[in-house]
Amino acid sequence: MSVESDLFATASENLEPLAARMRPQSLDEVVGQTHLLGAGQPLRRAIESNTLHSFILWGPPGVGKTTLARLVSVYSDALFLQLSAVFSGVKDIRSAIDQAREAAARGHRTVLFVDEVHRFNKSQQDAFLPHVEAGTVTFIGATTENPSFEVNAALLSRARVYVLKSLDEDALMQVISRGLHLLDKSMSQPVCQQLIALADGDARRLLNILEIAAQLAEQEILPNTLAAASGEQLRRFDKGGDIFYEQISALHKSVRGSAPDAALYWFCRMLDGGADPRYVGRRLLRMASEDIGNADPRALQLTESALATFERLGSPEGELALAQAVLYMA
């Protein structure tokens, strides 16, 4: 290799985001998802024994869906092809299938990974069916939405569904430790906890913030440096998606279960993520009527007053009245 090409290769590596540089190269390097990848768990056994089958990975962003798909191809020595349903169409699907057939002719299997598979329409999803059935490709789909509603039944019947969970504090702490080692930076425990809170279970988000903070810091990453790096980081609140309905459900169940702290948490979490306070107020009216009803008729009156107060005062002052209604009902 020439000196010039060597320099370009080094520059390319330096430009690669921290999240890409830290992508696990083996199952043992993957953090979290022990219910699938722990010793003796089904997905780990399938990957290590090279018994490939098509499956769909369902979970929030930044929990390792793409990484798992790549590892499947590594452990099975298969060709890895990736499509994004956001940018790809039927033409791209056909091109990927042609590459898979060429690989099969050379005696190699193909893992076809489709990110955001729920964004493909019915005809695009149907285009995979004959090739999955024929074994031309091992299909792996990734989605943040419930596959039962967003993936065609025909495709769903040919693939297992594995649910990935948001990364917990211990898993994110491992990611921070590895990131700091790679960046040659340090960070105190309280600042690590601050970063974990900002990440909200998303390893990619955590590493992106950490990388920016490292660029701003001398050696130790301080709280003000982390705050500057994170900017206006919002918690996940996917309007109209599964996370949207999960958080509404959590608020509803907290009120129904007489858990005021939990109810207030989910109320604030929804507002923090960008939910319309009027929508939340309408849900509170429904709870006051359906769940509490005649057990305490004042709940409906108080919630109506809180919603009217919000309309008069606006945000953020009006949100305090809605919070008062949440606590009263819970």
FENKAUR-V858642 format. One record per run of one state. SS is the DSSP state (2 for helix, 1 for strand, 0 for the rest). FROM is the first residue (numbers start at 1). TO is the last residue. If there is no record, write none. Layout:
ss={SS	SS}
from={FROM	FROM}
to={TO	TO}
This chain:
ss={0	2	0	2	0	2	0	2	0	2	0	1	0	2	0	1	0	2	0	1	0	2	0	2	0	1	0	2	0	2	0	1	0	2	0	1	0	2	0	2	0	1	0	2	0	2	0	2	0	2	0	2	0	2	0}
from={1	3	16	18	22	27	30	34	38	42	49	55	59	65	77	79	85	90	106	110	116	117	120	122	135	138	144	147	151	153	157	160	164	169	184	186	188	189	200	203	217	220	222	223	231	242	257	260	273	277	296	298	314	317	330}
to={2	15	17	21	26	29	33	37	41	48	54	58	64	76	78	84	89	105	109	115	116	119	121	134	137	143	146	150	152	156	159	163	168	183	185	187	188	199	202	216	219	221	222	230	241	256	259	272	276	295	297	313	316	329	330}
